[in-house]
């Protein structure tokens, strides 16, 4: 049996503090741990980036639609105020044969998008390169920039003066010019050629309500002429710009305010040899087509102010019916 003395010695021994050096805590990560962390972060980034890009593009798509809706409302207000839709180009009263003293439909609706100060600066009896006119046609308009393509900027040349003094504000939305037909009332295959004061083809084609849109180069069109109904007729839409062809004249992205910038201000329901109103590829160089810089559909605003995205593969007959003002073939919102 253990004596009381032995138990006391044992208890005293347990009370003796330990003077052994404590183990130091490890403060650094190992290489393996760092690699694991980096791998996890990489996986998270690869998951999140596409989602962030999709959200951003969705927001820009929404803004694109809002821009066109506001343009449609301005065109509607113009028609209510003036009695007709804006002309494709408004000529100078004193110089009707000088295109470089005319302005486009987009310039004409500026007072109806709260840009009257810019509109009032333009002098139709002067060339584009006078100080006042340069400000009038060169001031960037945020509403006219497709956020899916670019910000508003004043770097697009005019047809007459592609120099330092010949730049005008860009325009990413084009008016609906309807369908261009020949003398036999058949759609034609349009090709890019510079118009002149004496030859405005295809913009000077005779007005024909069965094929024409609400914008025409020489005909004032009122809502009463839109027999198909303003809710069934396209007003304007995304403009296909396409790539610049090296060595070719820059005509597919001219300033949108001057009246001579036809290749920017209007699009048709038939374009090149394919007679399609939309690009066939990202390298399509046609200057007469509607189209979005991304995706396979384009946004349009109708004459009543509503917007709708139309796919590139829409039936051509349906699209041409939507583009004309009186073809006796009204197509409503249930056409899809």
ABEGO torsion letter per residue (X at the ends): XBBAAAAAAAAAAAABBBABBBBBBBABBBAAAAAAAAAAAAAAAAAAAAAAAAAAAAAAAAAAAAAAAAAAAAAAAAAAAAGBBBBABBBBAABAABAAABBBAAAAAAAAAGAAAAAAABBAABBAABAAAAAAAABBBAAABBAAABBBBBABBBAABABAAABBBBBABBBBAEBBBBAAGBBBBBBBBBBBAABAOAAABBBBAAABBABBAABBBBAAABAAEAAABBABBBBBAEBBBBGBBBAABBBAABAABAAAABBBABBBAAGBABBABAABABAABBEBABEABBBBBBAAGBBBBBBAABBAAAAAAAABABAGBBBBAAAX
